Amino acid sequence: MTMQTISVRSFRANLTDYADRVNRGERFVVLRRGRAVALLRAVNPEERLREVGLLELRQRLGHTLRAADHGTSWVVTCHGQALLMLTPVPESLSESLANGNEEA
């Protein structure tokens, strides 16, 4: 499956749309100034990670993306239900995107 890239601006403006799309199996790489900073993917029920609510994510998106860029993974929740994972971008994918491959 191809992974699409999205900007931080698009992610912030369309959080719930991306959460729905991730739940349908899509994956996205969030780019900040052209650099991959986070991967959006479906939640694996066995994973126990830091939680961030959808409203908090919207308010603190910059902080959360910087933490993901430095290795922290998050489960994004809404009303106690896990919506999506926000994780660091694997190095191989980051290199592929840096080499101009927009769809990895």
Residue, then its C-alpha position, 0 to 999 in steps of 0.5 A: m500500500t502506498m503511503q501519502t504525504i501531508s503537510v502539518r497544516s493539512f493534518r491540523a485542519n483535517l484531523t478527524d478526516y485523517a483519523d477516519r481514513v487511517n481507520r480504513g487502512e490508509r497511512f500518512v507521513v506528516l511533513r514539516r517544511g518538506r521533512a518527514v516528522a511523523l507517521l499516521r497509522a492504525v492502532n494495534p490493540e496490543e500497543r500501550l503508548r502515551e495517549v493524547g486526546l484529539l482536542e489536545l492534539r489540535q491545540r498542541l500539534g507542534h509539540t506532539l509532532r516534535a516529540a514524535d520526531h524525537g522518538t515518542s509514539w502516541v495513541v490519538t483518542c476521542h471519547g476514550q476510543a483510540l483513533l490513530m497512531l502517531t509515530p516516528v517515521p522509520e529511517s528508511l521511509s524518511e530517506s526515501l522521501a528525502n530522495g524525492n519519492e513522494e509516495a513510498 
